[in-house]
Amino acid sequence: MPDISLTMVVVLCLASLAAGWIDAVVGGGGLLLLPALLLGLPGGTSAAYALGTNKAVAIVGTSGAAVTYARKAPVDVRLAVRIGLAALAGSTAGAFVAAGMSTDVLKPVVMVVLVGVGTFVILRPAFGTAPSAEPVPPRRVLAAIGLAGLGIGFYDGLIGPGTGTFLVLALTALLHLDLVTASATAKIVNCCTNAGALATFAWKGTVYWQLAALMAVFNLVGGTVGAHTALKRGSGFVRVVLLTVVFALVANLAYQQWVA
């Protein structure tokens, strides 16, 4: 357990609760959880401990949300696992590339893409409100494995923030899912990528397991409640949260690029 005050532990647990809810609804919980850990851990602590502890916490909430969705939403678990395995491979490759380059040059590109995505969702109110009645052709399944799996998995290993949100958008567009089902599928994919990343951090010994276990309880509650909220409120509610997270991502990346 790191040497931090009880007040900070409480703050981190509350941040974990909120992050679990956000992540279950539409992805992007790391926008809250990772900065909270970076600020809350003692000064001089390696960022690797924040990253490792973040993954140990997030995988619990993500798994809880995935189970909740799988029980009540029409999720194709086999397809989600296939995309997840591709994402695991992509994130591993992205991590290797990230070790040898600066990702700062990519952040403006990601911001432009996010602004474009947000504008598209605003101008297309029907996007993700209802699933397609027609079966998904094999070429779209392959595209989902390639783009949502390998492509976004690579982005997760290279940069990271907003991976869940990108997954929801890609799955909605490629597989013609409604936003709730896309969020459910994205949680299963996230479980695969989180497991791979956590294994790496655990092997390196950069996880505060006691702190992670405590925060994970709150993240699990937030994730489970978030999944129930999305299932109850429907795609219209998820759409509003999605737009909020997309523009929060833009602001976060802009801050990192030009202010921090």
Helices and strands as residue ranges (DSSP letters): H 6-26, H 30-40, H 47-72, H 77-98, G 103-105, H 107-123, H 138-143, I 144-151, H 152-158, H 163-175, H 179-204, H 209-233, H 235-258
